[in-house]
Amino acid sequence: RSSDLTLLGEAGRPVQRYFHNGFHTLYRGSTNYLGIELCKAFLYNRENKCIHGDALSILFEVEFLADSTNTPIKRTDIPVSPLLKNLAGLLEDKSFGNVQLTVQQRNLYAHRDVLMLSSPVFGAMFSHPTKESQEQVIHLPDQSFDAMREMLLFIYTGEVPNLDKVAEDLYVAADKYSMSELKTLCGDYLGSNLTVERAADAFVLSNMYSDAELSRSIARFIADHLVAVQRTAGWKNIWGKPDITERLFMLIADIGNTLEPAT
């Protein structure tokens, strides 16, 4: 769970402490390790008194969980609000709204003013004499229908009932339409629901959209499940991108090793 390496001076006096905090799965043959950097000049500085009797004393302390128990959480089904249920149907009703969004050969409907207030991208689109502004039709060939439907539900109700099914696509859409609150919601979900199979691809996504917080969350997950993640197809994909690989291992190093002075 956590570990400390402390350099000891005379009479066991702490000289320098190296602290590491993180969860790792340990098993027979495990290669998990804690790396530290020791400066030769620091060690041989007589004032620090690290070397005594031609010996270097190091105190290693580790805290770990010997076992864990998973207790299923009883799920409580919360009824969908009538407003959300009715609105979900209206979004595909031609009589609803005054703007048509065409996605994957299907249509969604919304209100121009609501879109303008919710997204600066839509705001700019309808504030100028663009084709979309004149025809009141927006073609979205690069978006997912389900993701755009959830985006409209979020705009009108503040809820995303099917986030678990569209999180990645919705994250991309939220970035494109500069909806920071929705992007944060999707990013938080992705960072909290990582799997070994999806971790590498999720890290690529977070870097593509310069999401430092999400990248750090994913790097922490990968560090704790590195052996398993390295067996996935996503890892093979990330390994072919040197800049992303370098970024990942820099984050892992930063997360895994924190230097604290001895007290």
Secondary structure, DSSP 4 states (H G I P E B T S, - for coil): -EEEEEEE-GGG-EEEEEEEE------TT----------HHHHT-TTTT-EETTEEEEEEEEE--S-----PPPP-PPPPPHHHHHHHHHTT-TTS-SEEEEETTEEEEE-HHHHHHH-HHHHHHHHTT-HHHHHTEEE-TTS-HHHHHHHHHHHHHS--TTHHHHHHHHHHHHHHTT-HHHHHHHHHHHHHS--HHHHHHHHHHHHHTT-HHHHHHHHHHHHHTHHHHTTSHHHHHHHT-HHHHHHHHHHHHHHH-EEE---
